[in-house]
Structures are given as structure tokens and as C-alpha cells.
């Protein structure tokens, strides 16, 4: 396996890669050269300099994984990588402490006018009263984005006596209470905070999150810190507010354009700026390089990954618990499409029982893999299954409840097309897969490589007629399961056979006068047990 490192990376990270792969270290490679050379590599490692756009990804014919030695992946076209089935990994934990500490450094510097005072003294001045600051104690800090870094900032600010309020739609009330944070709606946070710090990833919805309208809601004299991403703040609106005194001061480590060649904010005395230093400590650089390199190696060897941004994280202990269910739901998706066919507008996975408390995304994706491979082929994988479903106009939903009925764990797949819908339910019994309901038929099917599925009237002689026909066609029956809706009504039969059935034999089954419908289902070993 060959790995290209196109940005600077610490020796610790390079050594991890070199132990397992062939590494080309080209930290000064130009964009055109990257496009020209990427086709030879299975993995690409970048930091913030290299732009991994659609052109690079299209040219990377062998690419299996792209690694970002840091948290943000806005310099990587993740959607394009997902479409191509390429895993994107980052190092989300390696620079958390460094970024939080830098935020606190800017926060305290802003409160006490450290930068301006330092420059004044170096000019030979001694203007003490000109740089009177404010205490952080009892001030309200508004944290926008209470993830890894935002949480660490909150902990440190609380130790300095600040009151912490936070806005994060993904923060649970239990976690907020544990952090000592009062959650507030976005606009209410803007109105209450004395200091505001941003800790969000860049996205289309977050672009210019703080603009003229938002600044108008803030307290007079508010101070703003941004160590997250340039573009979260409308720099023109912030510049105007600083000049007018609505905003007392700002401390910025990131800019919409880096380096900020023509940014008016640089001309203002009440602005502290640093050149994107949040993650730039010796410890952080070593940590992120080692972490992303380890994830690259795992991805190339097909091992579980814990920091992929376009694949659900699956820790080893979680994988052990979910493992037996992955082929079950994959088999359910495959069985559905072969049994019912047709277009699908919506797929809903309902999880009941103990499994409902586990991470469900891997199970849902496994079901989609089984379903979509019959439409698209083997190119469907863990990375792009959800993306491909969306592109085909399929809405995917999950519901869950810890309340079980007849089974300790039960998974039901419901697929809808217009007003029509079909259901398949499955579970594990003594560790073995079982399909226990197909539409309204209660049945206990052991998924196998080759299965003949029929519906017929519940009457004597049906099994004999089918058995005789298959015997005449030299088709050996391995096992059989029967299910019905009610006595004397419609019934379903699933026959496991030893080999694939010809179209001619299937037509003969369909033509039997006792048969309402019949289909032949093929479950490859990749569905029943592989990834």
C-alpha cells in the first residue's frame, strides 16, 4: 500500500505510517502536481494546506482513505469522497486541549487588554489607566458549540468563576448539567453573554452565523472570540460593530481568507489576532499525527475505525455487541428487494429490546448495503450506502424502543412505495439469524444461500406437489419452513435448497395451480457473513 503525505507531519506520525506502508512525504506539493500524482496512492494524509477537492478525488483511482491531521475537514470534499466510497478520517481528540487553552489565552488577553498593553510598553509608554480591564469572575460566557473543545473551554471558564451558558442542538440536558452549563436558544445566548466564544465546524448553515442581525441582539460592550473556523463570523459586520463600540473587543485565531491579506480587522486596536495557532503546540502536533496515521493503517487493513467522518464510529466493544446483528439486517435488506422488488421511497428500521440502547447507524447502513447491492453492485459499502440511498430518493428512518414484545431483540424493516408497504422482521435465537415475520406471515426462516419462497392457499397437498416437482428437476431441499396468516387462508413456504435454481424450474413452480406467487432468493456469503 502506498501513502502520500502532502502536508507537514510530525516524525511520530510518519514513523507509524512507515512501519506498515510505503510513504512518499511531499509537504510542498503543488495542487496541479497532487492531481497528477494521486492515482498511484491508496491513502492521502493532509493538514490544512492541501485542498482535496473533487478533481483530486476523481483522479485518486486507488484511494481508499483520506486522513486529516486535525479536526476540521472543510478542505476535503467529504461528499465526493463518500460518493466514491473513500473513507475520510480525522484526529478529533489530539488538539482538543491545545485549542481550549488557546481560547482561554485569548479570552483573558481580551479581558485585560494584554496585547495592546504589551505593545504600548515596548514603545516606551506607561499608560496604565488606558488599559483598564474587566474581571472574568461572575461574567457570562456564551459557548456556541459545546463539543469536545467547547466543553473543555466551559470547564476552564467555570473554574475562573464565570457563568456558562451554551447553545448546541446536540447537547443533552444530562451532559449540560454535568458540565455546569445552562443551555439557551441561540438568540437568547446572544442577548445574555458578556463574552461569546465559537466552537463549531464550518458548514453551509454555519457560514456567517454571526452577522449584522446577530450582533444587533448582543449586549453593548460584548467581547467575541473565534478559535474555530473563519467564515463563522461576517468580518465586515464585526469590523463595523467594533468601530461603533457595540462590540468592545474581538480575539480571532481564524479568518475567512488565510492569511488575511486585506482584512480591515487587522487595523483595529481592539482586535487581538493570531495566525491559526489553536492546535499549534508540540503536544498537539504529535498527537494528531499519530492518531490520524493509526486510523489510516486501520482503514487500509479493514479494521474498525473510531474517527471516520463519513462512516459511523464502531468501537471494539460496540462491534462485539452489534457484530451478530450486522449480517442479519444485511440479509433482511437483500431478502426484501428480491422478494418484493420495485421502487422504494422510504425505508424505516425499527429496533426493539436491548439493541435499542446500542448505536443504530451501523445496523441501518448494513441493511442498506444488502438492499442496494442488488441494484448497484459491489461498489456499495459502509462509506457510501447512505449517500447512494439519498441519491436514489430513498428516505431512511430509524425508530427504537427498549420495550420488547415476544423477543429480547427484534428488528423490523418497513419499505414503502407510495401507498404500498412491506415488512420483514428478524432476530437472533441462540446467536443464529432468523427471519420471524414476512408481511403478515409468522414464520421462522434461517437465511441461506439459496431459498425458494412461495405463497399459496393453506390446503393439503401443496408441499407434496412442490416437493415432487423439485425432485423431478433434480433440486435437493435442505430444509423447509411454513407460516400462515390464519387457518385455511394464505400461507408462505420457504425452502432452502443446495444450489441456484434455473429460471425454467422457477417458472414450473409458478405455473403450479396451487401456487399464488414464487420467487428465488440468492444470499451470497458476503451478505450472510462478510462485510
N, C-alpha and C positions, 0 to 999 in steps of 0.2 A: 504494500500500500504506500502511496506517495502523498505527502502533505506539503502544501505551500503555506509559508508564513509570510504574509505581505506587509506586516507592520512590525514595529519593535516588540520584542517579547523577552521577558527575563530569562536568564540562563536556566533557572529551575524548571520553567515550562518547556523550554527547548529540550532539556535532558529527558523529561518524561516522554516526549514525542520520539526522540531518537532511539530510545530503548525498544520501541515497538514498530517504528515505521521509517521510511526513507524521507528525510526532511530537506527541503530547499528553503533557506532563510533569505528572503529578499525584501527587507524592510523599506526600501526606497523604490520599489517597482512602480512604474507609471501606469495610469489607467488603461492605456492602449495596449501596453505590454501584458497587463493582467488578463485582458480579454484574449490576447493571442496565445497565452501560455496555459491558461487554466484547464484546457481539455486534457492535459496529461495527469491531472491530480484527482485523488479520491476525497481529499479534505482540504479546506481552506481555513486558516486562522487569521483573524484581523483584530484590530482595535478600532479607533475612531477615524483614522486617516483614510483607509481604503473604503471605497463605495462599492458595495456588492449589489449592483443593480440588475435589472432583468437581462441586459446584454451579457454580463458576466455569467449569470446563472445559466442562460441558454447555451453559452459556449462551454460550460462545465459538463461535458458529456458523461464523465465518470464520477462526478461529485456525489458523495453520499452524505456529507455533513459539512456545515459551515459553523465555525466557532468564533464567538466574540469574547475577547479577553476583557470583560467588563459587564455591566448590567444592561445598558441601553442597546437596542438592536435597530435603531432608526436609520443606520447606514446600511442596513441589509433589507432587500426586498423580500420580506418573510412570506408574503402571499405568493410570489413567484416561486420561491423555494418550496413552499408547501405544494403548489400545483405540480412541481416536478418531482415530488417525493423525496426532497432533500431535508434532512433534519437540521434545524438551527439550534445551537446550544449557546448558553452564555455562562457567566460566573456571577450569579446574583448575590452571593454572600461575601465574596472576597474583599470588596471595598466598602462594605456597609459601615464599619466603624470609622474608617478614614473620612467618608463623606459626611457622616454625622458630626464628627469632630470639626471638620472644616465649616460646616453650617454654624456650629456653636461659636467658632472663632469669628466668623463674620457677624453673628448676632451680637456678641459682646463688643466687637470693634465698632459696630454701628451705634450701639447704645452709648459708648464712651468716646466716640469721635477719635479713635486711635489713629487711623491713617492720616487724617488732617493734622492732628496734633504732632505726630511724628515728623511730618514734612515741615511743619512750622518751626519746630526746634532745630531741625537740620539747617534751616535757613537763617538761624541765629536769633530767632524770635523767642519770646517768653510770654505768650498771651494766654494765661491760664483761664481767665473768665470766658474767653471766646470759645472754649471747647468744653463748657459745662455739659455733662452728660445726664443720663437718666438711669435709675436703678431698674434692674430686671425683676427684682422681688415684687410680687403682687401684680405684675403686669400680665396682660392676657396675650398668650401666644396662639395664633391660629395656624394649625398644621393642615395644609391641604395635601392629602395623600398620606395615609397612615399605614404605609407598608413597612418593609424592613428598615429603611433609613429614617422615615418619618417617626417610627416607633422609638428608635434609638435617640433621635432628637428630643422627643417628648420626655423620655426618661431623664435625660440630662437637664433639660429645662426645668422639669419639676423639681429636681434637686437644688436648683437655684432659686426656688420659691415662686416660680411663675405658675399662673393658672393656665391649663392647657385645654383648648377646645379644638376639635378636629372635624374635618369633612372627608369622608371616604365612604362611598356607597357600598363597599365590600367589607367594611369593618363591622364585626358582630358586636352587639351590646356587651357580651361577656368579655371579649378582648379589650374593648374600650375601657370597661371598668377595671380590668387588670392593669391597664397602662395608666390609669388615673386620668383619663380623657373624657370630657363631656362632648358628645357628638352633636353637631349642629348642621342644619341645612346650609348650603353654600352661601347664600346671600346673608343669612344671619351671622355666619362667621365673619364675613367681610365687615359687617356693621359693628361687631364687638371687639375685634382684635386690635391690640396696640402694636403688635409685631405679626407679620404674616410670612410663613416660610413654605415653599412649594417643594413637593417630593413626588412628582408624577412622571410617568413615561410620556414621550411625545406621541400624539396620535392626532387624527384629523379633528376629533371632537375636542381635544385639549388645546388646539392651536389658538393663541391669543385668548386663553382662558381669562386672563386679567387684561381688560381693556378699559376704555374710557368709561363705559357704563358701570363696570365693576368698581373702578377706582372712586367713582362718584358716591358709591354706597359706603365707603370706608370712613373711619374716624379721621378728622383733621389731625395731622401730625403722625400718621401711621408710618411704620418702617417696614420695608419689604426685603426679603432675602430669597434669592433663587440660586440653588446649587444643583438643580435638576437638569433642565433642558432649555436651551434657547428656543424662543418661539412660544413658550407658555405665556410670556408677557408681551403685550404690544409695546415695543420700545418707544415709539413716538408718543403714545398716550402716557407712559410712565415719565418720559422726559418733560412733557408739559406739566404734569402734576407736581414734579419735583421743583420746577421753575416757579410755579404758582404757590408752592408751600403746602398744598394739600397733602402731599407725601413728604415727611420730614427727611427721610434718607432711604437709600437702597444699597444693598450689597449684592453684587452679581458675580457669579463664577462662570456663567454660561451666557452665550449670546446667539441671536438668530443667525448671524453670519460670523463664523470664526476663522481667522481672527477678525475682530470688529473694526474694519479699516475706516469706515466713515460714520461711526455711531456717535450721535450728539451727546449721549450719556457720559461719554469719556471726558467731556468738557466741564462737567458739573462737579463742584467741590463736595456736595453732599452725597456723592456716589462712591462707594468702595468697589473696586474691580480686581479680580484675579483671573489668570489665564487657564480656566478649566482645571483647577487643581484639586477638586473634591476627592478624586481617587488616587491622587499622585503622592503616595507615600511609599517608602521602600517595602513596608509590610504588605500594602495592598497590591502593589505590582507583582510581588512574588506570589501572593495568594491567588489572584485571578489567573495568572499564567498557569500555575499548577492545576487549578481547578478546571479550567477550560481544556487543558491538554489531556487530563484524565477522562473528561467526558468525550473528547474526540476519539480516544482509543476505545472506550466502551462502545461508542456508536459504530465504529468500524468493525468491531467484533460481535456486534449484535447483542450486547449485554444491556441490562436495564440502565436507563439514563434518568438522572434526577433533576437536570436543569435544562431540558429542551423547551423552547418557547412555542413550538408547534406540534408537540406530542405530549399527551398527559403524563406527568411525572409518576413513576411507579417505583416506590421504594422497595427494597428486597422483602421486607416483612409483609408489605401490601401485596406484592406479587405472589408470595406464597399463599396468601389467603384467597386471592382472586383467581389464581392460576387455573384451577379445575373448571371455573365458570367461563373462561375465555373461549375454549373450543365449543362449549355448549351454545353460547349466544352466536358464535360464528356459524355453527350448524343450523341454528334457527333462521338466520338471515338467508343462508343458502337454500334451505328447505322451502322457505316461503316463496322465493322467486321461482323455483322450479315447480312448485305445487300450484301457485295461483297466477304467476306471470303478470303481464300487463304493466301499465304505468302506475306510479305511486306518487301521491302528492305529499304524504306525511307518514313518518314512521315514529311511533311512540313506544318507548321501552318503560314498562312498569316493573319496579323492583319491590318485592315484598319479603319481610322477615329480616333475619340477621344481616343479610347482604346490603340492606338499605343504608346501613351505617358506614359502609365502605365507600371509597372513591368510585364513582359510577362511570366516569368518562371512558376509561379503558374498555369496559364491557360494551358500552354503546358503540364505540369505534370498532370493536371486534365484530359486532353484529353487522355493521355497515360493510366491513370487509367481505364477510361471507355473502352478503346481498349483492354488492356491486361487482364482485369478481365475475359473476355470471353475465354481466352487461359489458364491462370494460376490459376485464382480463387481469393478469397477474400484476399489472402496474399499480393496482390499488394496494395501499399499505397503511401503516399506522400514521404516517405523516399526512397523507392527502385524502384519506377516506371521507372525513367530514367536509373538506373543501369540495371534493367531487360530488358529494350528495347535494350540497348547496348549489353547485353549478347546474345540476340536473333539476333544480326547482323542488327538491325534496326537503320539507321542513322536518327537523329531527327534534324530538322532545323526550324528556325524562321525567318520570314521576316516581315517588318512592314512599313507602310506609314500613315501619318496623313491625307492624301487625301482620302476622301470618295467619292463614286460614288452615288449609289441610297439609301444608308443608312448612318446614322451618325456613326454607328459601324458595321463592318462586319468581321466575322472570317471564313476563308476558310481552310479546312483540305484537303490536297492532299496526297494521298498514292500511292507509286509507287512500282511495282514489275517487274523488267526487263523493257521491253518497254511499259508495260501496266500501266495506271494510272486512278484513280477515284477521284472525288471531291465532297465535301459536304460543303455548306456554311450555316452559321447560324447567327442570330442576336437577339436582344431583341426589341420587339414592345410593348410599354406601360408597360415595365417590364416583359413581358411574353416571353418565349423561342419560337423561330420559326426556322425551317429549311427552307431556302428560295431557295436553289438550290441543286439538286442531279444530279451529272454529268451535262448533258446539259438540264435537265428538270427544268424549273422555276416553283416553287410550294411553297405553304406556309403551312408547316406541324407543328402542335402543338405536340411535343413529348409526348407520352402517354405510359402507362404500356404495352399495347398490340396493335400492329399495323400489319396489313396485307398490304404488299407493292407489287403491280403488275405493269408490263409493258404490253402494248397491242397496237394494231392498233387504231388510233383515228377514230372511226366509231360509229354510233348509235347502241344501244342495249347492249353494253358491261357492263355498270353499272347495267342494269336490270338483266342480266344473273348472275352476281356475287351476286347481292342482293338476287335473288331468291334462289341460291344455299345455301348461308349462312342462309337464313331463314329456309330452309328445314333442315339444320344442327343445328338449334336452337342457332345460333350465333347472338347476338344482336349488331348492328352497332351503335356506339355512335356519330361518325362524319366522314366526308369524305373530302378529298382534291384531286384535279386533277391538273395535269400540263402536258404540252406538249412542244415538240420542235418546231413544225410548224403545221399548219392546215393540217389534213389528214395524218400526219406522225405517229411517235411513241408517245405514251402518257404514263404517270405514274399516278397511283392512290394509295393513302394511306388511308386505312380505320382504324379508331380507334374502337376497339371492347372491350366488357366488361370483357372478360376472355380469358385465354390461349386457343389457337386453337389446336385441335388434329392433328397428322401427317396425319391421314386418310382424314380429311377435307381439309387440305392444298393440298394433292395430288389431290383431286377432283377439286380444284381451278386450279391447274397447268394443269390438263387434259382438261379444257375448250378450245374449238377450237379458242376462241378469245384472249387467254392469251399467251403472249410471255414468261413471267417469273413471278414467285411469290415467296415471302419469308415471314416468320413470324418473327417479331422483338419484343423481350421482353425487356422492360426497367424497372428494379427493382427500388423501391423507393430510394435505396442507390445511384442510378445513377441520378435520376431526382431531388433529393433534398439533400441527405445525403452526408457525406464525404467518 
